[in-house]
Amino acid sequence: MVIVSAARGKLISAGADLTQPEGLPDRPGIKHMIYALGLYMGYAVQSLSALEDSLVAGDWPKMRSYAVLLCNSLITDTNTTLAAAGNQQ
């Protein structure tokens, strides 16, 4: 039971791994790298919104900066998930 509890705690923290303190480019208040309000979507949630918005605008520097933040979040989340899976063995 202790092993399951430790794994559960790590998996819960994996959600926080998908955020970045500096937020999305041009939207520092939006911390989540996967789900965010789109610039042109009103209150609708858009997956990878900063990536799509940058691509549509042709703003390659902004797209690259978002891609770096996204990759860092995904690597951290993957490592957290693998660590939680390691506790199950």
C-alpha positions as CSV (number, residue, x, y, z in Angstrom):
1,M,0.0,0.0,0.0
2,V,2.9,2.4,0.7
3,I,4.3,1.7,-2.8
4,V,0.9,2.6,-4.4
5,S,0.7,5.7,-2.3
6,A,4.1,6.9,-3.3
7,A,3.4,6.2,-7.0
8,R,0.1,8.0,-6.7
9,G,1.8,11.1,-5.3
10,K,4.3,11.1,-8.1
11,L,1.6,10.8,-10.7
12,I,-0.3,13.6,-9.2
13,S,2.8,15.8,-9.3
14,A,3.2,14.8,-13.0
15,G,0.3,17.2,-13.8
16,A,2.3,20.1,-12.4
17,D,5.3,19.1,-14.6
18,L,3.3,20.3,-17.6
19,T,3.5,23.9,-16.4
20,Q,6.2,26.4,-16.7
21,P,6.7,29.3,-14.3
22,E,7.3,31.8,-17.1
23,G,4.0,30.9,-18.8
24,L,3.3,30.8,-22.5
25,P,5.1,33.3,-24.8
26,D,3.1,36.6,-24.7
27,R,0.7,35.1,-22.1
28,P,2.7,34.8,-18.9
29,G,-0.4,34.2,-16.8
30,I,-1.1,30.9,-18.7
31,K,1.3,28.3,-17.1
32,H,0.0,25.0,-18.6
33,M,2.0,24.0,-21.8
34,I,-0.6,21.6,-23.2
35,Y,-4.0,23.1,-22.5
36,A,-4.7,26.8,-22.7
37,L,-7.2,29.3,-23.9
38,G,-6.5,30.0,-27.6
39,L,-5.9,33.6,-28.6
40,Y,-8.8,33.5,-31.0
41,M,-11.0,30.9,-29.3
42,G,-12.7,33.0,-26.6
43,Y,-12.9,30.8,-23.5
44,A,-12.5,27.5,-25.5
45,V,-9.6,25.4,-24.5
46,Q,-7.1,24.7,-27.3
47,S,-4.4,22.0,-27.1
48,L,-0.9,23.3,-27.8
49,S,-2.4,26.8,-28.3
50,A,0.8,28.7,-28.3
51,L,2.3,26.4,-30.9
52,E,-0.8,26.7,-33.2
53,D,-1.1,30.4,-32.7
54,S,2.6,30.9,-33.6
55,L,2.4,28.7,-36.6
56,V,-0.7,30.5,-38.0
57,A,0.9,33.9,-37.4
58,G,4.2,32.7,-39.0
59,D,6.0,33.8,-35.9
60,W,8.9,31.2,-35.9
61,P,10.9,32.7,-33.0
62,K,7.9,32.5,-30.7
63,M,7.1,29.0,-32.0
64,R,10.7,27.9,-31.2
65,S,10.6,29.4,-27.7
66,Y,7.3,27.6,-27.0
67,A,8.7,24.4,-28.4
68,V,11.6,24.5,-25.9
69,L,9.2,25.1,-23.0
70,L,7.0,22.3,-24.2
71,C,9.9,19.9,-24.6
72,N,11.2,20.7,-21.1
73,S,7.7,20.1,-19.6
74,L,7.3,16.8,-21.5
75,I,10.8,15.5,-20.4
76,T,10.1,16.4,-16.8
77,D,6.7,14.8,-16.9
78,T,8.1,11.6,-18.6
79,N,10.8,11.3,-15.9
80,T,8.2,11.7,-13.1
81,T,6.0,9.1,-14.7
82,L,8.9,6.7,-15.2
83,A,9.9,7.2,-11.5
84,A,6.4,6.4,-10.4
85,A,6.4,3.3,-12.6
86,G,9.7,2.2,-11.1
87,N,8.1,2.1,-7.6
88,Q,5.6,-0.5,-8.8
89,Q,8.3,-3.1,-9.5
